[in-house]
Amino acid sequence: MKVIEPDPSRLAARINKKKQEMIALGLKYGLTDRRTVKCSQQLDTLLNLHHSLRPLYLTSFIFFYFLA
């Protein structure tokens, strides 16, 4: 998995794409297959990144909103 820059819209798109990939793998190979589990772990990483960056986005938005 590539390292991605902290851009909320791109990160959200990556999360949605990874969700769809995981669903497809789960339907094709089963939920306990190594490919599905690996994809799930990658999705967890993306979700954790999104969660950890969220306060940064909110703070930046509030700062720039009042600055304008």
DRENTORKOL-3810 file (N, C-alpha, C; in nm, 4 decimals):
REM DRENTORKOL-3810
@n.u->0.0844; n.v->-0.1171; n.w->0.0000; ca.u->0.0000; ca.v->0.0000; ca.w->0.0000; c.u->0.0890; c.v->0.1234; c.w->0.0000
@n.u->0.0533; n.v->0.2209; n.w->-0.0814; ca.u->0.1314; ca.v->0.3432; ca.w->-0.0922; c.u->0.1032; c.v->0.4365; c.w->0.0247
@n.u->0.2019; n.v->0.5199; n.w->0.0544; ca.u->0.1816; ca.v->0.6258; ca.w->0.1526; c.u->0.1045; c.v->0.7369; c.w->0.0829
@n.u->0.0026; n.v->0.7892; n.w->0.1496; ca.u->-0.0788; ca.v->0.8930; ca.w->0.0878; c.u->-0.0672; c.v->1.0226; c.w->0.1659
@n.u->-0.0837; n.v->1.1315; n.w->0.0953; ca.u->-0.0779; ca.v->1.2612; ca.w->0.1608; c.u->-0.2090; c.v->1.2863; c.w->0.2353
@n.u->-0.2036; n.v->1.3658; n.w->0.3404; ca.u->-0.3243; ca.v->1.3884; ca.w->0.4199; c.u->-0.4212; c.v->1.4869; c.w->0.3540
@n.u->-0.4865; n.v->1.4441; n.w->0.2497; ca.u->-0.5883; ca.v->1.5233; ca.w->0.1811; c.u->-0.7221; c.v->1.4550; c.w->0.2068
@n.u->-0.8143; n.v->1.5213; n.w->0.2751; ca.u->-0.9370; ca.v->1.4542; ca.w->0.3175; c.u->-1.0184; c.v->1.3928; c.w->0.2045
@n.u->-1.0293; n.v->1.4596; n.w->0.0922; ca.u->-1.1108; ca.v->1.4045; ca.w->-0.0163; c.u->-1.0432; c.v->1.2831; c.w->-0.0798
@n.u->-0.9125; n.v->1.2894; n.w->-0.0963; ca.u->-0.8411; ca.v->1.1745; ca.w->-0.1532; c.u->-0.8401; c.v->1.0578; c.w->-0.0558
@n.u->-0.8259; n.v->1.0884; n.w->0.0722; ca.u->-0.8263; ca.v->0.9829; ca.w->0.1725; c.u->-0.9630; c.v->0.9156; c.w->0.1775
@n.u->-1.0689; n.v->0.9938; n.w->0.1705; ca.u->-1.2045; ca.v->0.9377; ca.w->0.1701; c.u->-1.2254; c.v->0.8489; c.w->0.0475
@n.u->-1.1734; n.v->0.8910; n.w->-0.0655; ca.u->-1.1849; ca.v->0.8105; ca.w->-0.1875; c.u->-1.1085; c.v->0.6794; c.w->-0.1734
@n.u->-0.9900; n.v->0.6859; n.w->-0.1140; ca.u->-0.9110; ca.v->0.5631; ca.w->-0.0922; c.u->-0.9827; c.v->0.4685; c.w->0.0033
@n.u->-1.0456; n.v->0.5244; n.w->0.1067; ca.u->-1.1191; ca.v->0.4424; ca.w->0.2029; c.u->-1.2353; c.v->0.3720; c.w->0.1331
@n.u->-1.3103; n.v->0.4454; n.w->0.0542; ca.u->-1.4235; ca.v->0.3848; ca.w->-0.0172; c.u->-1.3786; c.v->0.2779; c.w->-0.1156
@n.u->-1.2695; n.v->0.3041; n.w->-0.1854; ca.u->-1.2166; ca.v->0.2059; ca.w->-0.2800; c.u->-1.1717; c.v->0.0789; c.w->-0.2074
@n.u->-1.1053; n.v->0.0969; n.w->-0.0940; ca.u->-1.0577; ca.v->-0.0183; ca.w->-0.0166; c.u->-1.1751; c.v->-0.0967; c.w->0.0413
@n.u->-1.2819; n.v->-0.0278; n.w->0.0823; ca.u->-1.4022; ca.v->-0.0964; ca.w->0.1317; c.u->-1.4609; c.v->-0.1860; c.w->0.0233
@n.u->-1.4733; n.v->-0.1306; n.w->-0.0967; ca.u->-1.5289; ca.v->-0.2082; ca.w->-0.2075; c.u->-1.4406; c.v->-0.3287; c.w->-0.2399
@n.u->-1.3105; n.v->-0.3085; n.w->-0.2354; ca.u->-1.2166; ca.v->-0.4181; ca.w->-0.2607; c.u->-1.2329; c.v->-0.5272; c.w->-0.1554
@n.u->-1.2455; n.v->-0.4874; n.w->-0.0299; ca.u->-1.2608; ca.v->-0.5849; ca.w->0.0778; c.u->-1.3917; c.v->-0.6625; c.w->0.0643
@n.u->-1.4985; n.v->-0.5939; n.w->0.0292; ca.u->-1.6273; ca.v->-0.6612; ca.w->0.0101; c.u->-1.6173; c.v->-0.7639; c.w->-0.1025
@n.u->-1.5551; n.v->-0.7238; n.w->-0.2126; ca.u->-1.5400; ca.v->-0.8153; ca.w->-0.3261; c.u->-1.4565; c.v->-0.9379; c.w->-0.2874
@n.u->-1.3477; n.v->-0.9141; n.w->-0.2155; ca.u->-1.2637; ca.v->-1.0262; ca.w->-0.1721; c.u->-1.3390; c.v->-1.1173; c.w->-0.0756
@n.u->-1.4143; n.v->-1.0572; n.w->0.0152; ca.u->-1.4912; ca.v->-1.1361; ca.w->0.1112; c.u->-1.5957; c.v->-1.2232; c.w->0.0435
@n.u->-1.6615; n.v->-1.1682; n.w->-0.0566; ca.u->-1.7620; ca.v->-1.2460; ca.w->-0.1291; c.u->-1.6985; c.v->-1.3570; c.w->-0.2126
@n.u->-1.5832; n.v->-1.3282; n.w->-0.2688; ca.u->-1.5180; ca.v->-1.4255; ca.w->-0.3567; c.u->-1.4447; c.v->-1.5354; c.w->-0.2795
@n.u->-1.3703; n.v->-1.4960; n.w->-0.1749; ca.u->-1.2835; ca.v->-1.5916; ca.w->-0.1059; c.u->-1.3274; c.v->-1.6252; c.w->0.0364
@n.u->-1.4191; n.v->-1.5483; n.w->0.0917; ca.u->-1.4609; ca.v->-1.5697; ca.w->0.2303; c.u->-1.3957; c.v->-1.4683; c.w->0.3227
@n.u->-1.4570; n.v->-1.4507; n.w->0.4382; ca.u->-1.4113; ca.v->-1.3466; ca.w->0.5303; c.u->-1.2813; c.v->-1.3799; c.w->0.6024
@n.u->-1.2464; n.v->-1.5072; n.w->0.6105; ca.u->-1.1246; ca.v->-1.5443; ca.w->0.6826; c.u->-1.0064; c.v->-1.5723; c.w->0.5903
@n.u->-1.0255; n.v->-1.5557; n.w->0.4611; ca.u->-0.9153; ca.v->-1.5759; ca.w->0.3668; c.u->-0.8073; c.v->-1.4709; c.w->0.3905
@n.u->-0.6827; n.v->-1.5095; n.w->0.3697; ca.u->-0.5705; ca.v->-1.4189; ca.w->0.3973; c.u->-0.5785; c.v->-1.2900; c.w->0.3158
@n.u->-0.6284; n.v->-1.2973; n.w->0.1933; ca.u->-0.6399; ca.v->-1.1774; ca.w->0.1088; c.u->-0.7432; c.v->-1.0796; c.w->0.1646
@n.u->-0.8539; n.v->-1.1344; n.w->0.2123; ca.u->-0.9578; ca.v->-1.0499; ca.w->0.2711; c.u->-0.9084; c.v->-0.9871; c.w->0.4006
@n.u->-0.8412; n.v->-1.0661; n.w->0.4823; ca.u->-0.7894; ca.v->-1.0158; ca.w->0.6100; c.u->-0.6843; c.v->-0.9076; c.w->0.5861
@n.u->-0.5962; n.v->-0.9293; n.w->0.4894; ca.u->-0.4937; ca.v->-0.8292; ca.w->0.4591; c.u->-0.5579; c.v->-0.6987; c.w->0.4115
@n.u->-0.6582; n.v->-0.7095; n.w->0.3270; ca.u->-0.7285; ca.v->-0.5908; ca.w->0.2782; c.u->-0.7986; c.v->-0.5199; c.w->0.3943
@n.u->-0.8559; n.v->-0.5968; n.w->0.4847; ca.u->-0.9214; ca.v->-0.5396; ca.w->0.6025; c.u->-0.8213; c.v->-0.4634; c.w->0.6893
@n.u->-0.7029; n.v->-0.5174; n.w->0.7036; ca.u->-0.5986; ca.v->-0.4498; ca.w->0.7813; c.u->-0.5550; c.v->-0.3205; c.w->0.7130
@n.u->-0.5480; n.v->-0.3224; n.w->0.5813; ca.u->-0.5141; ca.v->-0.2007; ca.w->0.5078; c.u->-0.6239; c.v->-0.0957; c.w->0.5243
@n.u->-0.7482; n.v->-0.1399; n.w->0.5215; ca.u->-0.8600; ca.v->-0.0487; ca.w->0.5445; c.u->-0.8527; c.v->0.0096; c.w->0.6854
@n.u->-0.8200; n.v->-0.0737; n.w->0.7827; ca.u->-0.8037; ca.v->-0.0253; ca.w->0.9207; c.u->-0.6982; c.v->0.0847; c.w->0.9275
@n.u->-0.5887; n.v->0.0659; n.w->0.8563; ca.u->-0.4820; ca.v->0.1660; ca.w->0.8546; c.u->-0.5325; c.v->0.2984; c.w->0.7978
@n.u->-0.6062; n.v->0.2910; n.w->0.6883; ca.u->-0.6617; ca.v->0.4124; ca.w->0.6283; c.u->-0.7615; c.v->0.4805; c.w->0.7224
@n.u->-0.8457; n.v->0.4007; n.w->0.7864; ca.u->-0.9437; ca.v->0.4576; ca.w->0.8793; c.u->-0.8756; c.v->0.5204; c.w->1.0006
@n.u->-0.7708; n.v->0.4563; n.w->1.0497; ca.u->-0.6960; ca.v->0.5136; ca.w->1.1620; c.u->-0.6298; c.v->0.6451; c.w->1.1222
@n.u->-0.5765; n.v->0.6503; n.w->1.0018; ca.u->-0.5163; ca.v->0.7740; ca.w->0.9523; c.u->-0.6220; c.v->0.8833; c.w->0.9427
@n.u->-0.7365; n.v->0.8487; n.w->0.8872; ca.u->-0.8464; ca.v->0.9453; ca.w->0.8757; c.u->-0.8874; c.v->0.9969; c.w->1.0136
@n.u->-0.8993; n.v->0.9057; n.w->1.1076; ca.u->-0.9396; ca.v->0.9440; ca.w->1.2429; c.u->-0.8344; c.v->1.0327; c.w->1.3100
@n.u->-0.7078; n.v->1.0012; n.w->1.2901; ca.u->-0.6020; ca.v->1.0795; ca.w->1.3548; c.u->-0.5864; c.v->1.2176; c.w->1.2925
@n.u->-0.6213; n.v->1.2324; n.w->1.1654; ca.u->-0.6074; ca.v->1.3610; ca.w->1.0979; c.u->-0.7309; c.v->1.4481; c.w->1.1099
@n.u->-0.8411; n.v->1.3915; n.w->1.1486; ca.u->-0.9658; ca.v->1.4677; ca.w->1.1532; c.u->-0.9561; c.v->1.5940; c.w->1.2385
@n.u->-0.9018; n.v->1.5885; n.w->1.3599; ca.u->-0.8905; ca.v->1.7138; ca.w->1.4367; c.u->-0.8060; c.v->1.8185; c.w->1.3645
@n.u->-0.7043; n.v->1.7745; n.w->1.2914; ca.u->-0.6204; ca.v->1.8669; ca.w->1.2156; c.u->-0.7027; c.v->1.9369; c.w->1.1079
@n.u->-0.7867; n.v->1.8627; n.w->1.0364; ca.u->-0.8711; ca.v->1.9227; ca.w->0.9334; c.u->-0.9688; c.v->2.0223; c.w->0.9942
@n.u->-1.0310; n.v->1.9840; n.w->1.1042; ca.u->-1.1282; ca.v->2.0728; ca.w->1.1678; c.u->-1.0616; c.v->2.1996; c.w->1.2182
@n.u->-0.9452; n.v->2.1861; n.w->1.2794; ca.u->-0.8723; ca.v->2.3022; ca.w->1.3291; c.u->-0.8331; c.v->2.3937; c.w->1.2141
@n.u->-0.7829; n.v->2.3366; n.w->1.1056; ca.u->-0.7434; ca.v->2.4161; ca.w->0.9892; c.u->-0.8633; c.v->2.4872; c.w->0.9294
@n.u->-0.9761; n.v->2.4170; n.w->0.9192; ca.u->-1.0959; ca.v->2.4768; ca.w->0.8623; c.u->-1.1423; c.v->2.5944; c.w->0.9472
@n.u->-1.1480; n.v->2.5741; n.w->1.0769; ca.u->-1.1936; ca.v->2.6806; ca.w->1.1666; c.u->-1.0986; c.v->2.7993; c.w->1.1598
@n.u->-0.9688; n.v->2.7732; n.w->1.1585; ca.u->-0.8694; ca.v->2.8800; ca.w->1.1527; c.u->-0.8852; c.v->2.9618; c.w->1.0246
@n.u->-0.8928; n.v->2.8934; n.w->0.9101; ca.u->-0.9021; ca.v->2.9643; ca.w->0.7831; c.u->-1.0391; c.v->3.0288; c.w->0.7630
@n.u->-1.1429; n.v->2.9722; n.w->0.8227; ca.u->-1.2765; ca.v->3.0303; ca.w->0.8124; c.u->-1.2794; c.v->3.1673; c.w->0.8800
@n.u->-1.2206; n.v->3.1747; n.w->0.9983; ca.u->-1.2214; ca.v->3.3010; ca.w->1.0707; c.u->-1.1150; c.v->3.3976; c.w->1.0201
@n.u->-1.0165; n.v->3.3456; n.w->0.9506; ca.u->-0.9114; ca.v->3.4300; ca.w->0.8947; c.u->-0.9624; c.v->3.5054; c.w->0.7718
@n.u->-1.0521; n.v->3.4424; n.w->0.6979; ca.u->-1.1019; ca.v->3.5020; ca.w->0.5724; c.u->-1.1943; c.v->3.6194; c.w->0.5956
END
